[in-house]
Amino acid sequence: MSADPFRAAVEARDLDAMAAALAPGVVLHSPVTFKPFEGRAAVAQLLAILLEIFEDFHYTDELAGEGAHALVFRARVGERTVEGLDLLRRDASGLIDDFTVMVRPLSAAIALAEAVGPRLAAAAAAR
């Protein structure tokens, strides 16, 4: 079991704990949007949508380095298998302040964009 609090929160599907691991000014760089998601509320909203979309999500590897931590994952979006990596950088207090997500293959990234896009639009319209 990982000692990483974000990984533990994701594996528990605990959105509140995921959000608590994020710095207030976190920036998430998405594999399917040019503009990053900025701020804890925006990133938490995206994570909530991803909890709905990803099926059979699980981390397969964890890589730690100086100033960065990577969590490698596999999941499904519809019939597409997604392989990806969450690259996490933390601030001095240990909260994630920079979060880059990479996914492959391209067909999985397209399926992810097609699944997330309408949900994000609906969430924006509800505000």
Z-matrix of the N, CA and C atoms (Angstrom, degrees):
N
C 1 1.461
C 2 1.527 1 108.99
N 3 1.278 2 114.69 1 140.29
C 4 1.463 3 121.40 2 -178.43
C 5 1.524 4 111.25 3 -77.34
N 6 1.307 5 115.13 4 147.33
C 7 1.459 6 120.36 5 173.47
C 8 1.527 7 110.61 6 -88.90
N 9 1.344 8 117.78 7 -4.01
C 10 1.454 9 120.77 8 -178.19
C 11 1.527 10 109.54 9 -72.89
N 12 1.344 11 117.73 10 122.07
C 13 1.467 12 120.02 11 -176.12
C 14 1.527 13 113.41 12 -65.87
N 15 1.321 14 118.05 13 -33.04
C 16 1.462 15 119.22 14 178.59
C 17 1.523 16 110.07 15 -68.03
N 18 1.316 17 116.82 16 -45.48
C 19 1.469 18 119.60 17 178.46
C 20 1.521 19 110.30 18 -58.82
N 21 1.324 20 117.02 19 -45.45
C 22 1.467 21 120.40 20 -179.76
C 23 1.531 22 110.41 21 -60.15
N 24 1.325 23 117.26 22 -40.81
C 25 1.464 24 121.21 23 179.50
C 26 1.524 25 111.10 24 -65.28
N 27 1.329 26 117.23 25 -42.70
C 28 1.463 27 120.85 26 179.04
C 29 1.525 28 109.76 27 -64.26
N 30 1.313 29 116.63 28 -45.82
C 31 1.464 30 119.96 29 -178.60
C 32 1.525 31 111.65 30 -64.05
N 33 1.327 32 117.16 31 -28.98
C 34 1.466 33 121.74 32 176.81
C 35 1.529 34 111.25 33 -85.44
N 36 1.338 35 116.83 34 -5.49
C 37 1.465 36 122.82 35 -176.02
C 38 1.532 37 110.61 36 56.03
N 39 1.329 38 115.22 37 40.32
C 40 1.470 39 123.48 38 -176.69
C 41 1.529 40 109.09 39 -102.42
N 42 1.325 41 116.31 40 93.83
C 43 1.456 42 121.20 41 -176.35
C 44 1.524 43 112.10 42 -61.05
N 45 1.324 44 117.88 43 -38.75
C 46 1.470 45 120.33 44 179.21
C 47 1.527 46 111.11 45 -62.22
N 48 1.320 47 116.99 46 -41.87
C 49 1.464 48 120.37 47 179.09
C 50 1.528 49 110.95 48 -70.05
N 51 1.339 50 117.15 49 -34.56
C 52 1.470 51 119.94 50 175.93
C 53 1.524 52 109.07 51 -61.73
N 54 1.328 53 116.54 52 -48.39
C 55 1.468 54 120.95 53 -179.47
C 56 1.522 55 111.00 54 -62.53
N 57 1.325 56 117.07 55 -36.95
C 58 1.463 57 120.99 56 -179.39
C 59 1.526 58 111.74 57 -66.04
N 60 1.340 59 117.67 58 -22.46
C 61 1.467 60 121.43 59 179.19
C 62 1.530 61 112.15 60 -82.40
N 63 1.337 62 116.61 61 -5.50
C 64 1.461 63 121.80 62 -177.35
C 65 1.521 64 111.49 63 -97.35
N 66 1.319 65 116.70 64 139.13
C 67 1.468 66 121.21 65 173.09
C 68 1.531 67 108.21 66 -68.96
N 69 1.328 68 117.93 67 152.43
C 70 1.469 69 119.97 68 179.15
C 71 1.529 70 113.10 69 -55.01
N 72 1.311 71 117.83 70 -35.52
C 73 1.463 72 121.55 71 -178.49
C 74 1.512 73 114.29 72 -101.30
N 75 1.327 74 117.73 73 24.93
C 76 1.463 75 121.79 74 -178.09
C 77 1.532 76 111.15 75 -52.83
N 78 1.325 77 114.91 76 145.46
C 79 1.465 78 122.06 77 174.70
C 80 1.528 79 106.95 78 -122.26
N 81 1.350 80 115.98 79 124.30
C 82 1.454 81 121.13 80 177.84
C 83 1.514 82 108.88 81 -110.28
N 84 1.334 83 115.40 82 123.52
C 85 1.456 84 123.15 83 178.08
C 86 1.527 85 107.50 84 -96.32
N 87 1.323 86 115.59 85 111.94
C 88 1.458 87 122.47 86 -174.86
C 89 1.515 88 111.81 87 -86.55
N 90 1.337 89 117.27 88 150.08
C 91 1.459 90 119.30 89 175.86
C 92 1.524 91 112.84 90 -76.20
N 93 1.336 92 117.86 91 -9.83
C 94 1.466 93 119.62 92 -173.81
C 95 1.530 94 113.90 93 -123.35
N 96 1.320 95 118.08 94 1.83
C 97 1.466 96 120.18 95 175.74
C 98 1.518 97 109.07 96 -130.17
N 99 1.312 98 115.38 97 146.08
C 100 1.466 99 119.79 98 179.07
C 101 1.526 100 110.14 99 -75.15
N 102 1.332 101 116.13 100 -44.20
C 103 1.462 102 121.12 101 -177.90
C 104 1.532 103 109.24 102 -82.81
N 105 1.325 104 117.51 103 131.23
C 106 1.463 105 119.28 104 179.73
C 107 1.533 106 111.64 105 -72.68
N 108 1.314 107 115.05 106 161.21
C 109 1.465 108 122.17 107 172.16
C 110 1.523 109 105.99 108 -86.88
N 111 1.316 110 116.98 109 131.01
C 112 1.463 111 120.37 110 -175.44
C 113 1.520 112 110.87 111 -123.04
N 114 1.334 113 115.47 112 131.73
C 115 1.455 114 122.21 113 177.06
C 116 1.515 115 112.43 114 96.99
N 117 1.319 116 115.02 115 150.16
C 118 1.463 117 121.67 116 -176.87
C 119 1.533 118 111.70 117 -58.44
N 120 1.331 119 118.33 118 -43.13
C 121 1.472 120 120.56 119 -177.03
C 122 1.524 121 111.00 120 -63.50
N 123 1.336 122 117.69 121 -44.74
C 124 1.465 123 120.91 122 -178.94
C 125 1.524 124 111.23 123 -65.76
N 126 1.321 125 117.08 124 -42.42
C 127 1.465 126 120.50 125 -179.76
C 128 1.526 127 110.18 126 -68.69
N 129 1.327 128 117.84 127 -40.44
C 130 1.467 129 120.63 128 178.35
C 131 1.531 130 110.66 129 -63.03
N 132 1.329 131 116.93 130 -38.29
C 133 1.460 132 120.41 131 177.70
C 134 1.535 133 110.38 132 -62.58
N 135 1.326 134 116.90 133 -42.60
C 136 1.457 135 120.96 134 176.81
C 137 1.530 136 110.59 135 -63.39
N 138 1.319 137 117.18 136 -44.05
C 139 1.471 138 120.33 137 179.58
C 140 1.525 139 111.20 138 -60.96
N 141 1.343 140 117.02 139 -38.00
C 142 1.468 141 120.44 140 177.62
C 143 1.529 142 110.49 141 -61.67
N 144 1.322 143 116.55 142 -41.85
C 145 1.463 144 120.80 143 178.27
C 146 1.527 145 110.36 144 -64.99
N 147 1.328 146 116.70 145 -42.12
C 148 1.464 147 120.12 146 179.81
C 149 1.521 148 111.93 147 -64.59
N 150 1.331 149 117.35 148 -33.10
C 151 1.466 150 119.93 149 175.66
C 152 1.524 151 110.95 150 -61.36
N 153 1.332 152 116.60 151 -32.82
C 154 1.467 153 120.98 152 178.07
C 155 1.529 154 111.85 153 -75.87
N 156 1.311 155 116.42 154 -36.35
C 157 1.470 156 121.42 155 -171.07
C 158 1.523 157 113.16 156 -83.97
N 159 1.331 158 116.67 157 -46.31
C 160 1.465 159 119.50 158 -176.28
C 161 1.520 160 110.54 159 -70.95
N 162 1.322 161 115.26 160 133.24
C 163 1.455 162 121.85 161 173.81
C 164 1.523 163 107.80 162 -113.87
N 165 1.316 164 116.08 163 147.28
C 166 1.477 165 121.87 164 178.06
C 167 1.527 166 111.89 165 53.88
N 168 1.330 167 116.86 166 35.49
C 169 1.463 168 121.04 167 -179.74
C 170 1.521 169 109.81 168 -68.95
N 171 1.327 170 115.95 169 131.79
C 172 1.462 171 120.23 170 173.93
C 173 1.525 172 109.89 171 -156.65
N 174 1.324 173 114.33 172 146.36
C 175 1.460 174 119.76 173 174.98
C 176 1.515 175 108.58 174 -83.48
N 177 1.333 176 115.72 175 139.31
C 178 1.458 177 120.84 176 -178.90
C 179 1.519 178 112.65 177 -108.96
N 180 1.330 179 116.35 178 -26.83
C 181 1.458 180 120.75 179 -178.38
C 182 1.514 181 109.44 180 -149.86
N 183 1.309 182 114.25 181 157.99
C 184 1.462 183 121.26 182 177.73
C 185 1.525 184 107.81 183 -136.87
N 186 1.321 185 116.01 184 128.75
C 187 1.457 186 121.60 185 -177.43
C 188 1.519 187 108.67 186 -122.44
N 189 1.310 188 116.98 187 130.15
C 190 1.461 189 120.67 188 -179.72
C 191 1.524 190 109.25 189 -118.64
N 192 1.309 191 114.79 190 139.47
C 193 1.451 192 120.08 191 178.00
C 194 1.514 193 109.76 192 -146.23
N 195 1.290 194 115.60 193 177.47
C 196 1.465 195 121.66 194 178.57
C 197 1.521 196 109.03 195 -65.98
N 198 1.317 197 116.82 196 110.23
C 199 1.461 198 121.35 197 176.12
C 200 1.514 199 115.73 198 82.00
N 201 1.323 200 118.69 199 -0.93
C 202 1.466 201 120.71 200 -179.87
C 203 1.523 202 109.95 201 -146.78
N 204 1.322 203 114.09 202 152.72
C 205 1.460 204 121.93 203 -179.97
C 206 1.527 205 106.33 204 -138.98
N 207 1.309 206 118.46 205 131.56
C 208 1.457 207 121.18 206 -179.16
C 209 1.522 208 110.46 207 -121.25
N 210 1.331 209 114.31 208 135.90
C 211 1.456 210 121.91 209 176.72
C 212 1.528 211 107.16 210 -118.26
N 213 1.324 212 116.47 211 118.64
C 214 1.457 213 122.48 212 -178.25
C 215 1.530 214 107.62 213 -94.13
N 216 1.342 215 115.91 214 133.53
C 217 1.460 216 118.59 215 -175.83
C 218 1.523 217 112.65 216 -133.07
N 219 1.337 218 113.39 217 164.45
C 220 1.467 219 123.53 218 171.22
C 221 1.514 220 106.54 219 -133.40
N 222 1.321 221 115.10 220 147.82
C 223 1.464 222 121.24 221 178.32
C 224 1.519 223 107.98 222 -164.21
N 225 1.327 224 114.46 223 179.28
C 226 1.453 225 120.24 224 172.74
C 227 1.520 226 108.71 225 -124.61
N 228 1.316 227 115.34 226 144.54
C 229 1.458 228 123.36 227 168.89
C 230 1.519 229 104.32 228 -123.27
N 231 1.320 230 115.85 229 105.54
C 232 1.463 231 118.94 230 -172.58
C 233 1.514 232 108.94 231 61.50
N 234 1.327 233 116.40 232 -124.76
C 235 1.462 234 120.52 233 -179.45
C 236 1.522 235 112.78 234 -94.03
N 237 1.323 236 117.63 235 0.08
C 238 1.466 237 122.16 236 -177.26
C 239 1.524 238 111.15 237 -92.34
N 240 1.320 239 116.05 238 132.90
C 241 1.461 240 121.18 239 172.04
C 242 1.520 241 107.63 240 -86.48
N 243 1.314 242 115.07 241 132.00
C 244 1.463 243 122.33 242 -179.45
C 245 1.516 244 108.17 243 -113.34
N 246 1.313 245 115.77 244 132.49
C 247 1.458 246 121.43 245 168.26
C 248 1.523 247 105.76 246 -113.98
N 249 1.323 248 116.01 247 139.58
C 250 1.449 249 117.19 248 -177.88
C 251 1.509 250 113.34 249 -155.79
N 252 1.318 251 112.66 250 179.10
C 253 1.454 252 120.59 251 -178.63
C 254 1.527 253 108.46 252 -143.95
N 255 1.316 254 115.75 253 130.15
C 256 1.466 255 122.66 254 171.72
C 257 1.522 256 107.06 255 -100.37
N 258 1.319 257 117.01 256 111.65
C 259 1.460 258 122.09 257 177.85
C 260 1.518 259 107.67 258 -97.59
N 261 1.320 260 116.23 259 115.43
C 262 1.456 261 122.55 260 -173.83
C 263 1.521 262 110.60 261 -112.39
N 264 1.316 263 114.55 262 132.02
C 265 1.475 264 120.61 263 172.08
C 266 1.513 265 106.61 264 -122.83
N 267 1.318 266 115.87 265 137.18
C 268 1.460 267 120.74 266 -173.88
C 269 1.521 268 112.02 267 -112.73
N 270 1.341 269 114.33 268 154.59
C 271 1.460 270 120.25 269 175.88
C 272 1.531 271 109.20 270 -83.93
N 273 1.316 272 116.84 271 -177.34
C 274 1.465 273 121.66 272 -176.68
C 275 1.528 274 112.82 273 -61.49
N 276 1.329 275 117.15 274 -24.82
C 277 1.467 276 119.91 275 179.90
C 278 1.525 277 112.59 276 -90.02
N 279 1.318 278 117.36 277 0.31
C 280 1.465 279 120.86 278 177.15
C 281 1.517 280 114.66 279 92.41
N 282 1.337 281 117.58 280 1.29
C 283 1.457 282 120.35 281 178.47
C 284 1.527 283 110.31 282 -85.94
N 285 1.318 284 116.46 283 149.31
C 286 1.466 285 121.38 284 -179.70
C 287 1.519 286 108.36 285 -71.95
N 288 1.338 287 116.37 286 119.52
C 289 1.469 288 118.83 287 178.15
C 290 1.530 289 112.11 288 -114.24
N 291 1.327 290 117.45 289 -11.57
C 292 1.459 291 121.39 290 175.91
C 293 1.521 292 107.20 291 -141.83
N 294 1.337 293 116.31 292 126.23
C 295 1.461 294 122.40 293 -169.45
C 296 1.524 295 106.27 294 -137.28
N 297 1.323 296 116.66 295 112.63
C 298 1.458 297 121.13 296 178.62
C 299 1.524 298 108.30 297 -113.89
N 300 1.326 299 115.85 298 128.72
C 301 1.463 300 121.52 299 178.69
C 302 1.518 301 108.27 300 -111.62
N 303 1.317 302 115.90 301 131.11
C 304 1.459 303 122.12 302 176.07
C 305 1.520 304 107.81 303 -123.58
N 306 1.342 305 117.25 304 139.16
C 307 1.466 306 120.85 305 177.60
C 308 1.520 307 109.90 306 -135.43
N 309 1.303 308 113.94 307 156.69
C 310 1.454 309 122.35 308 176.03
C 311 1.508 310 107.94 309 -147.68
N 312 1.267 311 121.42 310 161.29
C 313 1.454 312 128.66 311 -9.91
C 314 1.532 313 110.71 312 -76.48
N 315 1.316 314 115.75 313 -179.82
C 316 1.455 315 121.08 314 -178.33
C 317 1.525 316 111.72 315 -56.40
N 318 1.318 317 117.66 316 -40.55
C 319 1.471 318 120.06 317 -179.14
C 320 1.530 319 111.00 318 -61.85
N 321 1.315 320 117.31 319 -32.79
C 322 1.466 321 120.79 320 177.09
C 323 1.525 322 110.47 321 -72.77
N 324 1.327 323 117.31 322 -39.15
C 325 1.465 324 120.46 323 177.09
C 326 1.526 325 110.49 324 -62.71
N 327 1.326 326 116.73 325 -39.00
C 328 1.464 327 120.81 326 178.18
C 329 1.527 328 109.78 327 -66.27
N 330 1.318 329 117.68 328 -44.85
C 331 1.473 330 120.96 329 177.85
C 332 1.524 331 110.77 330 -60.70
N 333 1.324 332 116.82 331 -39.39
C 334 1.460 333 121.32 332 178.16
C 335 1.527 334 110.55 333 -64.04
N 336 1.319 335 117.08 334 -46.15
C 337 1.468 336 121.28 335 179.11
C 338 1.524 337 110.81 336 -61.41
N 339 1.333 338 116.65 337 -41.81
C 340 1.466 339 120.30 338 -179.74
C 341 1.524 340 112.22 339 -67.64
N 342 1.323 341 117.82 340 -29.93
C 343 1.461 342 121.02 341 179.33
C 344 1.523 343 111.80 342 -82.02
N 345 1.328 344 117.29 343 -38.58
C 346 1.462 345 121.27 344 -176.23
C 347 1.528 346 112.02 345 -78.10
N 348 1.330 347 117.19 346 -40.21
C 349 1.457 348 121.83 347 -173.94
C 350 1.512 349 115.16 348 -49.77
N 351 1.346 350 118.45 349 -55.38
C 352 1.458 351 119.15 350 -179.43
C 353 1.522 352 113.90 351 -62.38
N 354 1.326 353 117.03 352 -34.65
C 355 1.477 354 119.78 353 178.79
C 356 1.515 355 111.52 354 -68.52
N 357 1.333 356 116.23 355 -39.67
C 358 1.473 357 119.19 356 176.28
C 359 1.520 358 111.06 357 -64.73
N 360 1.334 359 116.55 358 -41.36
C 361 1.461 360 120.22 359 178.50
C 362 1.520 361 111.13 360 -62.76
N 363 1.323 362 117.23 361 -41.90
C 364 1.461 363 121.03 362 178.57
C 365 1.522 364 111.22 363 -65.00
N 366 1.327 365 116.57 364 -39.57
C 367 1.476 366 120.30 365 178.60
C 368 1.516 367 110.31 366 -65.83
N 369 1.337 368 117.62 367 -40.21
C 370 1.458 369 121.33 368 178.75
C 371 1.527 370 110.73 369 -65.69
N 372 1.326 371 117.38 370 -39.42
C 373 1.460 372 121.67 371 179.79
C 374 1.528 373 111.47 372 -67.80
N 375 1.335 374 116.30 373 -29.01
C 376 1.469 375 120.66 374 -179.02
C 377 1.521 376 112.44 375 -75.92
N 378 1.340 377 116.99 376 -16.84
C 379 1.469 378 119.90 377 -178.83
C 380 1.476 379 112.90 378 -74.23
